[in-house]
């Protein structure tokens, strides 16, 4: 791993629809500059539009990416478009589809079919019941209510656009959330293998460890960025 990772700023890429404040407690425990990228809100925004928007908000020079959930798709496309900017990449319950496939195409068959049908009819905002029972599993009522109230739908292109051929950085890692109801641990291990990481940690949380156990996630991020 690049020995300079511990001093480079961090770019956080969130899962779909999630507000920036979910990272507040983790960022407060990190001794480096960090930015939470906002995604474009246009309904027709392409995956490349997401990448352009994120790179415009990124710290100057090189940075380490911490990518959560579908943020792994955005990170994958950043590695295709601007690999020289990325010093390291840590996935947190993140999706890393194989080159030439999309987030939706890489999902397990039952989820892929069900989500694809729902998206065509109702868009990309999940039903409130699904947000509460799966996405927010393990969270307290207050955080869950905020997520439900502030969840913002993403462009369908984020789910459907294919990621380009890319090479992940040598400094890569993955955090598996073993009590995850949104993205199974088995699926996460498959994405970790796609990332090709030797750095792998487990947290006994649901899909949002940055809220359920922010201190543990911050320690993992620090360990990742400090390990040579």
VOGU-3710 file (C-alpha; in Angstrom, 3 decimals, decimal comma):
1> xxxxxxxxxx> 0,000/0,000/0,000  1,157/3,519/-0,754  2,881/4,801/2,427  1,546/8,305/1,747  -2,092/7,235/2,177  -2,129/8,264/5,819  -1,615/11,935/4,891  -3,792/12,229/1,797  -7,310/13,657/2,050  -10,330/11,357/1,902
11> xxxxxxxxxx> -13,214/11,539/-0,536  -16,345/9,831/0,794  -18,816/8,417/-1,738  -22,173/7,565/-0,208  -24,768/4,998/-1,121  -27,746/6,002/-3,231  -30,024/8,691/-1,850  -28,141/9,197/1,405  -27,384/12,608/2,982  -23,844/13,772/3,693
21> xxxxxxxxxx> -24,342/13,940/7,474  -24,219/10,147/7,782  -20,404/10,474/7,696  -20,136/13,233/10,336  -19,093/11,035/13,271  -16,545/9,091/11,216  -15,025/12,254/9,783  -14,764/13,790/13,255  -12,507/10,892/14,309  -10,138/11,201/11,340
31> xxxxxxxxxx> -7,052/13,447/11,481  -7,076/14,295/7,766  -9,040/16,553/5,436  -12,158/14,913/4,051  -15,018/15,699/1,671  -18,391/14,012/1,200  -19,278/14,260/-2,472  -22,788/15,287/-3,479  -24,277/13,484/-6,449  -26,020/15,293/-9,332
41> xxxxxxxxxx> -29,794/15,448/-8,883  -30,768/15,408/-12,558  -33,022/12,473/-13,383  -31,105/11,939/-16,633  -27,592/12,151/-15,128  -25,320/9,435/-16,545  -22,690/7,525/-14,579  -20,056/9,698/-16,259  -21,990/12,782/-15,085  -21,715/11,434/-11,534
51> xxxxxxxxxx> -17,973/11,024/-11,975  -17,523/14,540/-13,362  -19,530/16,020/-10,507  -17,599/14,070/-7,868  -14,198/14,965/-9,312  -15,161/18,646/-9,334  -15,732/18,411/-5,563  -12,686/16,271/-4,772  -9,669/17,611/-2,872  -6,828/18,944/-4,989
61> xxxxxxxxxx> -4,210/16,440/-6,047  -4,511/12,812/-5,033  -6,994/11,471/-2,515  -8,173/8,252/-0,915  -11,712/7,123/-1,738  -13,964/5,568/0,882  -16,919/4,258/-1,116  -20,145/2,966/0,400  -22,715/0,794/-1,381  -23,395/2,071/-4,928
71> xxxxxxxxxx> -20,584/4,568/-4,317  -18,368/1,670/-5,372  -19,801/1,980/-8,886  -18,871/5,667/-8,972  -15,416/4,827/-7,616  -14,989/2,176/-10,315  -15,721/4,720/-13,032  -13,355/7,242/-11,413  -10,634/4,592/-11,703  -11,441/4,368/-15,420
81> xxxxxxxxxx> -11,481/8,132/-15,991  -8,904/9,564/-13,562  -6,845/6,771/-11,976  -3,901/9,106/-11,385  -5,956/11,012/-8,792  -6,664/8,007/-6,550  -4,092/7,032/-3,928  -6,216/4,296/-2,357  -9,707/2,835/-2,372  -11,639/1,386/0,562
91> xxxxxxxxxx> -15,052/-0,147/-0,092  -17,615/-0,247/2,715  -20,404/-2,730/1,885  -19,758/-1,477/-1,643  -20,693/-2,688/-5,113  -17,841/-3,212/-7,580  -19,363/-4,690/-10,759  -17,079/-6,341/-13,278  -16,055/-4,114/-16,175  -18,779/-4,006/-18,802
101> xxxxxxxxxx> -21,595/-4,593/-16,304  -23,755/-2,302/-14,201  -24,819/-2,168/-10,564  -28,151/-3,713/-11,483  -26,715/-6,377/-13,779  -24,207/-7,436/-11,106  -26,849/-7,820/-8,387  -28,062/-11,316/-7,419  -30,818/-12,538/-9,754  -33,855/-12,177/-7,449
111> xxxxxxxxxx> -32,832/-8,667/-6,397  -31,903/-7,670/-9,952  -35,294/-8,681/-11,337  -37,345/-7,200/-8,500  -35,443/-3,904/-8,331  -35,455/-3,523/-12,108  -39,227/-3,902/-12,273  -39,869/-1,551/-9,352  -37,543/1,102/-10,798  -39,366/1,107/-14,123
121> xxxxxxxxxx> -42,668/1,777/-12,389  -41,831/3,763/-9,267  -38,349/5,189/-9,803  -35,317/4,786/-7,562  -36,760/5,685/-4,170  -37,391/2,444/-2,253  -40,649/2,053/-0,324  -40,442/3,465/3,202  -40,854/-0,016/4,654  -37,791/-1,231/2,764
131> xxxxxxxxxx> -35,726/1,757/3,867  -36,614/1,100/7,489  -36,279/-2,692/7,500  -33,262/-3,209/5,237  -31,243/-0,049/4,629  -31,617/1,229/8,210  -31,508/-2,108/10,038  -29,640/-1,698/13,326  -30,110/2,073/13,576  -31,967/3,968/16,257
141> xxxxxxxxxx> -35,347/5,514/15,535  -34,015/9,045/15,199  -31,442/8,253/12,520  -33,922/6,023/10,717  -36,547/8,773/10,620  -33,981/11,238/9,222  -32,884/8,832/6,501  -36,488/8,207/5,479  -37,280/11,939/5,433  -34,141/12,990/3,548
151> xxxxxxxxxx> -33,669/10,104/1,119  -33,265/11,509/-2,422  -33,812/9,335/-5,514  -30,910/8,939/-7,928  -30,845/8,785/-11,700  -31,632/5,332/-13,072  -28,402/5,601/-15,070  -26,439/5,177/-11,841  -27,951/1,705/-11,564  -28,012/0,795/-15,246
161> xxxxxxxxxx> -24,915/2,325/-16,896  -22,026/-0,075/-17,436  -18,694/0,577/-15,762  -15,686/0,892/-18,033  -12,507/-1,153/-18,022  -10,420/-0,030/-15,073  -7,537/-1,013/-12,819  -7,950/-0,651/-9,076  -5,089/0,814/-7,018  -2,652/-1,421/-5,197
171> xxxxxxxxxx> -3,828/0,286/-2,024  -7,342/-1,166/-1,924  -9,441/-2,597/0,883  -12,936/-3,742/1,772  -15,129/-3,636/4,872  -17,786/-6,364/5,020  -20,889/-5,608/7,108  -21,867/-9,064/8,320  -25,391/-8,250/9,619  -26,382/-6,448/6,409
181> xxxxxxxxxx> -29,977/-6,875/5,177  -29,450/-4,597/2,171  -26,402/-6,278/0,618  -25,617/-9,776/1,829  -22,193/-10,592/3,231  -21,772/-13,260/0,518  -22,325/-10,644/-2,187  -19,919/-8,291/-0,464  -17,198/-10,941/-0,426  -17,715/-11,339/-4,177
191> xxxxxxxxxx> -17,261/-7,600/-4,682  -14,177/-7,636/-2,446  -12,705/-10,306/-4,723  -13,477/-8,124/-7,756  -11,625/-5,279/-6,044  -8,719/-7,670/-5,491  -7,958/-6,469/-1,997  -5,663/-7,989/0,579  -6,987/-5,607/3,247  -10,310/-6,910/4,492
201> xxxxxxxxxx> -12,148/-6,263/7,731  -15,562/-7,216/9,091  -17,991/-5,155/11,138  -21,024/-6,782/12,785  -23,414/-4,077/11,595  -26,129/-3,488/9,057  -25,667/-1,532/5,845  -24,902/1,804/7,531  -21,911/1,203/9,838  -21,009/4,884/9,723
211> xxxxxxxxxx> -24,125/5,441/11,882  -24,461/2,161/13,749  -20,806/1,925/14,829  -18,984/5,021/13,650  -16,054/4,579/16,045  -15,211/1,121/14,714  -15,503/2,232/11,107  -13,283/5,251/11,772  -10,648/2,937/13,274  -10,757/0,726/10,190
221> xxxxxxxx> -10,377/3,751/7,911  -7,406/4,937/9,954  -5,855/1,471/9,887  -6,312/1,289/6,137  -4,790/4,695/5,465  -1,861/4,081/7,845  -0,903/0,556/6,725  2,108/0,337/4,438
//
